[in-house]
Amino acid sequence: MSGTIDLAASDGTTARIALTGAEPVSWRVGGTEYLWSGDPAHWNRHAPWLFPVVGASANGAVRVDGIAYPMAQHGFARDLPFAVVAQAADSVTLRLEDGPETRPHYPFAFRLDIAARVRPSGLDFTLRVENRDARPLPYAVGFHPAFPWPFPGPFAEGEGRAGGGYAVVFEHPETPRVPEIAPGGLIAAETRPIPMEGARLPLDPDLFKEALVFLDARSRTMRFEAPGGRAIALEAEDFPHLAVWTKPSAPFLSLECWTGHADRAGFSGELSERTSQRLLAPGGSAGHRVSLRLTD
């Protein structure tokens, strides 16, 4: 299955949602595009959803009842077709269920619904995970949107990436140290300093030899701010971990929210024992919300 669904709000704000991965591939406010283009020269995605794991798994696999199942980084949902459950002019609900494509990697019965709604200057998402299995369901979800850096449109002279005055501003002050990323994308025990100024992180491409991961962050909102005050805000509900990422030479910045994270270096246990992986009781369900908005 391929294709996209177009949504529009009353003020002309629009969004386009791909059926593959339920991924937003466009978000326009005032006719200007604020999602990353997906240019494969840098990163061929726009804003993928991560499920049933976030980050890398040790040795590229997860273990369930002692059996190793191959698992790609960030799981498989971002590459699979979703079905349309409901649709209106400004909203759509898409669904992924277990089947032949998922069970060789994740031997559980589940349902993942992702609802998108466009509103004036904003884009809202509601996720619902259902355990349709007879045993507890270990899962994690995450959102990985990227935005042009520098912002699109006219700017003051000299505004750019390095030394251009861009920053990520968190809701609360966050730790000035983040975990090192071990080989294979795993979370190392060692940390490295970053130039946090309370709740403000001045941006420079040289920061990003790897993602900046804020485990158990205090904040639920972070703002990607331009020097003139315009900002893209990401607000997450029940996503305890945040991350900021780009490639040093790439003209985008990704703000991420996660319920789980990559395996820690040296981990060799079951998926259900993975740090921060949620366990959902048989027949149970869990909801998560995240929104984007453009502010001046």
C-alpha positions as CSV (number, residue, x, y, z in Angstrom):
1,M,0.0,0.0,0.0
2,S,1.2,3.5,-0.8
3,G,-0.2,6.9,-0.9
4,T,-0.9,9.9,1.3
5,I,-3.8,11.7,2.9
6,D,-4.1,15.5,2.9
7,L,-5.5,17.4,5.9
8,A,-6.4,21.1,6.2
9,A,-7.4,23.4,9.1
10,S,-9.6,26.4,9.0
11,D,-6.7,28.9,8.8
12,G,-5.1,27.1,5.8
13,T,-2.6,25.1,7.8
14,T,-2.2,21.8,6.0
15,A,-0.6,18.4,6.6
16,R,0.1,15.3,4.5
17,I,0.2,11.9,6.2
18,A,1.7,8.9,4.4
19,L,0.0,5.5,4.7
20,T,3.5,3.9,5.0
21,G,4.4,4.3,8.6
22,A,1.6,6.8,9.3
23,E,4.4,9.3,8.8
24,P,3.7,13.0,8.4
25,V,5.6,14.1,5.3
26,S,4.4,17.7,5.1
27,W,3.2,20.4,7.5
28,R,2.6,23.8,6.0
29,V,1.7,27.0,7.9
30,G,1.0,30.1,5.9
31,G,2.0,28.2,2.8
32,T,5.5,27.6,4.2
33,E,6.8,24.0,4.7
34,Y,8.1,23.3,8.2
35,L,8.9,19.6,8.0
36,W,12.2,18.3,6.6
37,S,12.1,17.5,2.9
38,G,13.4,13.9,3.2
39,D,16.3,14.7,0.9
40,P,18.2,11.3,0.7
41,A,21.5,13.1,0.4
42,H,21.2,13.8,4.1
43,W,18.3,11.7,5.6
44,N,15.5,10.1,3.6
45,R,12.8,10.4,6.3
46,H,10.5,13.3,7.5
47,A,9.0,12.4,10.8
48,P,8.8,8.7,11.5
49,W,7.0,6.9,14.2
50,L,9.1,4.4,16.2
51,F,7.6,1.0,17.4
52,P,7.9,-1.5,19.1
53,V,11.3,-0.4,20.2
54,V,13.2,2.9,20.2
55,G,16.8,3.0,19.3
56,A,19.2,0.1,18.6
57,S,18.9,-3.4,20.0
58,A,22.0,-5.3,21.2
59,N,23.3,-7.4,18.3
60,G,20.4,-6.2,16.1
61,A,17.9,-8.5,17.9
62,V,15.5,-8.7,20.8
63,R,15.0,-11.8,22.9
64,V,11.6,-13.2,23.8
65,D,11.5,-16.5,25.8
66,G,15.1,-17.1,25.0
67,I,14.7,-16.8,21.2
68,A,16.4,-14.0,19.3
69,Y,14.3,-12.0,16.9
70,P,15.9,-9.6,14.4
71,M,15.0,-6.0,15.1
72,A,16.0,-3.0,13.1
73,Q,16.9,0.2,14.8
74,H,13.7,2.0,15.9
75,G,11.5,-1.0,15.1
76,F,9.4,-1.8,12.0
77,A,6.3,0.4,12.1
78,R,7.9,3.2,10.1
79,D,8.3,1.0,7.1
80,L,4.9,-0.8,7.1
81,P,1.5,0.1,5.6
82,F,-1.2,1.4,7.9
83,A,-4.9,1.0,7.2
84,V,-7.4,4.0,7.3
85,V,-9.8,3.6,10.2
86,A,-11.5,7.1,10.1
87,Q,-11.0,10.2,8.1
88,A,-12.3,13.8,8.0
89,A,-11.1,17.0,6.4
90,D,-8.8,17.9,9.3
91,S,-8.0,14.4,10.8
92,V,-7.3,10.8,10.1
93,T,-6.8,7.7,12.2
94,L,-4.4,5.0,10.9
95,R,-3.9,1.5,12.2
96,L,-1.1,-1.2,12.2
97,E,-1.8,-4.7,13.5
98,D,0.4,-7.7,13.9
99,G,0.7,-10.1,10.9
100,P,3.2,-12.0,8.7
101,E,5.4,-8.9,8.4
102,T,5.7,-8.3,12.1
103,R,5.7,-11.7,13.8
104,P,9.2,-12.8,12.6
105,H,10.5,-9.8,14.5
106,Y,8.0,-9.4,17.4
107,P,6.0,-12.4,18.3
108,F,3.1,-10.6,19.9
109,A,-0.5,-9.7,18.9
110,F,-1.0,-5.9,19.0
111,R,-2.8,-3.0,17.5
112,L,-1.2,0.5,17.1
113,D,-3.5,3.4,16.2
114,I,-2.1,6.8,15.2
115,A,-4.5,9.7,14.9
116,A,-3.4,13.0,13.3
117,R,-5.3,16.2,13.4
118,V,-4.2,19.5,11.8
119,R,-5.3,22.8,13.5
120,P,-4.4,26.5,13.1
121,S,-0.5,26.6,13.1
122,G,-0.4,23.1,14.7
123,L,-0.5,19.4,14.2
124,D,-1.6,17.0,16.9
125,F,-1.2,13.2,17.3
126,T,-2.8,10.6,19.6
127,L,-1.3,7.1,19.8
128,R,-3.0,4.1,21.3
129,V,-1.3,0.8,21.8
130,E,-3.4,-2.3,22.5
131,N,-2.3,-5.7,23.7
132,R,-4.2,-8.3,21.9
133,D,-2.0,-11.1,23.2
134,A,-2.5,-13.5,26.1
135,R,0.8,-12.3,27.8
136,P,2.2,-9.0,28.7
137,L,3.3,-6.8,25.7
138,P,6.7,-5.1,26.0
139,Y,6.7,-2.0,23.8
140,A,8.1,1.5,23.3
141,V,7.0,4.3,21.0
142,G,8.7,7.4,19.8
143,F,8.3,10.3,17.4
144,H,11.2,11.5,15.3
145,P,10.3,14.7,13.3
146,A,12.9,16.8,11.6
147,F,12.7,20.5,10.6
148,P,14.7,22.7,8.2
149,W,17.7,24.4,9.9
150,P,17.8,27.3,9.2
151,F,14.0,27.9,9.1
152,P,12.5,28.5,5.6
153,G,11.5,32.0,4.5
154,P,13.1,35.5,4.7
155,F,15.6,36.0,7.5
156,A,17.9,38.7,8.9
157,E,21.3,38.9,7.3
158,G,23.8,36.5,8.7
159,E,21.2,34.0,10.2
160,G,22.3,30.5,9.6
161,R,23.4,27.3,11.3
162,A,26.8,27.7,13.0
163,G,26.8,30.7,15.3
164,G,23.4,31.8,13.9
165,G,21.6,32.2,17.2
166,Y,19.4,29.1,16.9
167,A,18.7,27.2,20.1
168,V,16.5,24.5,21.6
169,V,14.8,25.8,24.7
170,F,13.4,23.3,27.1
171,E,10.4,23.7,29.5
172,H,12.8,23.3,32.5
173,P,16.6,23.3,32.9
174,E,18.1,19.9,31.8
175,T,21.3,18.1,32.6
176,P,24.5,19.6,31.0
177,R,25.7,16.0,30.4
178,V,24.3,13.4,28.1
179,P,25.2,9.7,27.5
180,E,27.8,8.7,25.1
181,I,26.6,6.5,22.3
182,A,28.4,3.2,22.2
183,P,29.2,1.2,19.1
184,G,26.0,-0.2,17.5
185,G,24.0,2.8,18.7
186,L,23.7,1.5,22.3
187,I,23.6,3.8,25.4
188,A,27.0,3.9,27.1
189,A,27.6,4.4,30.8
190,E,29.9,7.3,30.1
191,T,28.6,10.8,29.6
192,R,29.8,13.9,27.8
193,P,29.3,17.6,28.6
194,I,27.0,19.9,26.4
195,P,26.8,23.7,26.7
196,M,23.4,23.9,28.4
197,E,22.5,27.4,29.7
198,G,19.9,26.3,32.2
199,A,16.9,25.5,30.0
200,R,18.6,26.8,26.8
201,L,20.8,24.8,24.5
202,P,22.6,27.0,21.9
203,L,22.9,25.1,18.6
204,D,26.0,24.4,16.7
205,P,26.5,21.6,14.1
206,D,29.7,20.5,15.9
207,L,27.6,19.3,18.9
208,F,26.2,16.4,16.9
209,K,28.9,13.7,16.6
210,E,25.9,11.7,17.9
211,A,22.4,12.3,19.2
212,L,21.9,14.3,22.4
213,V,19.8,12.1,24.6
214,F,18.0,13.4,27.7
215,L,16.9,10.3,29.7
216,D,14.1,11.0,32.2
217,A,14.0,14.6,31.1
218,R,12.3,17.1,33.4
219,S,10.6,18.9,30.4
220,R,7.6,17.8,28.4
221,T,8.0,20.7,25.9
222,M,11.0,21.8,23.8
223,R,11.2,24.7,21.3
224,F,13.4,24.9,18.3
225,E,13.9,28.7,18.2
226,A,15.3,31.0,15.5
227,P,17.1,34.2,16.3
228,G,14.0,36.3,15.4
229,G,11.8,34.5,17.9
230,R,9.9,32.2,15.6
231,A,9.9,28.7,17.0
232,I,8.6,25.1,16.4
233,A,7.4,23.7,19.7
234,L,7.1,19.9,20.4
235,E,4.9,19.0,23.4
236,A,4.8,15.4,24.5
237,E,2.5,13.7,27.0
238,D,3.8,10.4,28.6
239,F,7.1,10.5,26.7
240,P,9.7,10.6,29.5
241,H,12.8,10.7,27.2
242,L,13.8,13.5,24.8
243,A,16.5,13.8,22.1
244,V,18.0,16.3,19.7
245,W,19.8,15.1,16.6
246,T,21.2,16.1,13.2
247,K,24.2,15.2,11.1
248,P,26.9,17.9,11.3
249,S,26.6,18.7,7.6
250,A,22.8,18.3,7.2
251,P,20.4,21.3,7.0
252,F,17.8,19.9,9.5
253,L,17.3,19.4,13.2
254,S,15.3,16.6,14.7
255,L,13.4,17.0,18.0
256,E,12.5,13.5,19.4
257,C,10.3,12.1,22.2
258,W,10.5,8.5,23.3
259,T,8.9,6.2,25.9
260,G,11.9,3.9,25.7
261,H,15.5,4.0,24.4
262,A,18.2,1.9,23.0
263,D,19.7,-1.0,24.9
264,R,22.4,-0.1,27.3
265,A,25.9,-1.4,26.3
266,G,26.4,-4.9,27.7
267,F,22.7,-5.7,27.9
268,S,21.8,-9.3,27.0
269,G,18.4,-9.9,28.6
270,E,14.9,-10.3,27.4
271,L,12.9,-7.6,25.7
272,S,10.7,-7.3,28.7
273,E,13.7,-6.5,30.8
274,R,15.0,-3.8,28.6
275,T,15.3,-0.5,30.5
276,S,12.2,1.7,30.1
277,Q,10.3,-0.8,27.9
278,R,6.6,-0.6,28.9
279,L,4.7,-3.8,29.8
280,L,1.1,-3.8,28.8
281,A,-1.2,-6.3,30.5
282,P,-3.2,-8.7,28.3
283,G,-6.2,-6.9,26.9
284,G,-4.8,-3.6,28.1
285,S,-4.2,-0.4,26.2
286,A,-2.1,2.8,26.6
287,G,-2.3,6.2,25.1
288,H,0.4,8.8,24.3
289,R,0.0,12.4,22.8
290,V,2.4,14.7,21.0
291,S,1.8,18.0,19.2
292,L,3.7,20.4,17.0
293,R,3.0,24.1,16.8
294,L,4.5,27.1,15.1
295,T,4.9,30.3,17.2
296,D,6.3,33.7,16.6
